[in-house]
Amino acid sequence: MGLGKSIFSSAPFKFIVNGEPLYVHAELVSRHSEPIDRQMKSKAYAVMEDVDLATFIRFLEWTYNGCYTAPTPKDESPPSDMAPAENNSDQCDIFGSSIGLGSKKKKKHMEKTELRFLGFGQPTVKSDFSLGGPAYSTSRPTSRDSLRQAFINRSYTGLQSALPVATAQKNENENESYQDAFLCHAQLYVFAEKKDIQKLKTLALENLHETLKHFTLYEKRTGDIVSLLRYVYQNTQPPESTKTEPLRALLTDYIGFEMDTLMKDEGFNALMIEDGGPLLSDFVEMVMRRI
């Protein structure tokens, strides 16, 4: 769906986020969220108190472009081992930068892949067991292998226009921190949940899934996952029905095949105690699926 004349004919509206003023076409924002629309109609400007500046800017980026850009993973290797990133593409990617989010440079081995539908959807598990290798295996897959395959094969049925998106960059060593990249998707998901923006919520969920399925969990990087788990379980609530909260379900499935590495991390074990219930309950349920 195009932006249309009415969007650009609408007057700029002022949002204040973390003390920073932002001016946006009023109709462009209001048509995506009834809660935000009501807030805009109540005053001449809106103070957004429940979202950080970077997350709100990514929301605005999505309203204009249909996609948003996440932070590039940080290289925490010693200075002598660091290599500069290249490639100056301005398109929206799962990693990179746009609209006040930093440099436009991105990792040189980012690749564009197939058309992906962005928007509404429910996670499903595909029947295809292949990862691009042999079509069959003579050995019986372990429960860990099965859980990993089910996680990789998650897909989302989109109702928004198809757009070319980048596959997530695979981390190459233990010095690449993905903490900010993980959190940005979770923060956008939580914001979209609060403001009833279902298309953005599903897109954030899909982008986090895309990032996690290409992520190698080195023991040094378990803290990236622990930070993500802490944020998600502190900022989401299980639904009143028997259905599982989608973001929690995604992370529970991830824990299922990575629990051997995560359980070696003191921070992960401490989080189980700190959380006091929901995370521990989900973890125990996943352990039973591994048995």
Number of C-alpha atoms within 10 A of each C-alpha: 6 6 12 9 8 12 16 14 11 13 13 15 17 19 19 15 20 14 11 10 13 17 12 17 19 19 18 19 20 17 13 18 17 14 13 18 16 11 16 19 11 9 10 10 16 18 16 16 11 11 15 14 18 19 23 19 19 22 22 20 18 17 20 15 12 20 23 29 23 23 24 23 20 13 18 12 14 8 8 6 8 11 9 9 12 13 13 13 14 12 17 20 25 25 23 26 23 21 14 11 16 11 13 16 18 21 16 13 11 19 12 12 11 11 12 17 18 25 24 17 19 12 16 13 13 13 8 10 15 12 10 6 8 8 9 8 9 5 6 8 11 10 14 17 13 16 21 18 20 19 23 20 19 17 17 20 15 17 12 16 12 14 13 16 20 20 18 22 20 15 18 10 14 16 17 18 21 22 19 17 23 23 22 21 28 25 22 24 27 22 21 21 15 16 16 16 21 17 19 25 26 25 27 26 20 23 25 23 23 19 20 22 17 14 16 14 18 16 12 14 21 22 20 17 22 20 17 22 24 16 15 20 15 11 12 17 13 15 10 8 7 7 9 13 14 17 24 19 15 19 21 20 18 21 22 25 22 17 18 11 16 21 13 12 17 12 16 21 14 11 16 16 11 13 14 10 11 14 22 16 12 17 19 13 13 19 14 9 12 15 7
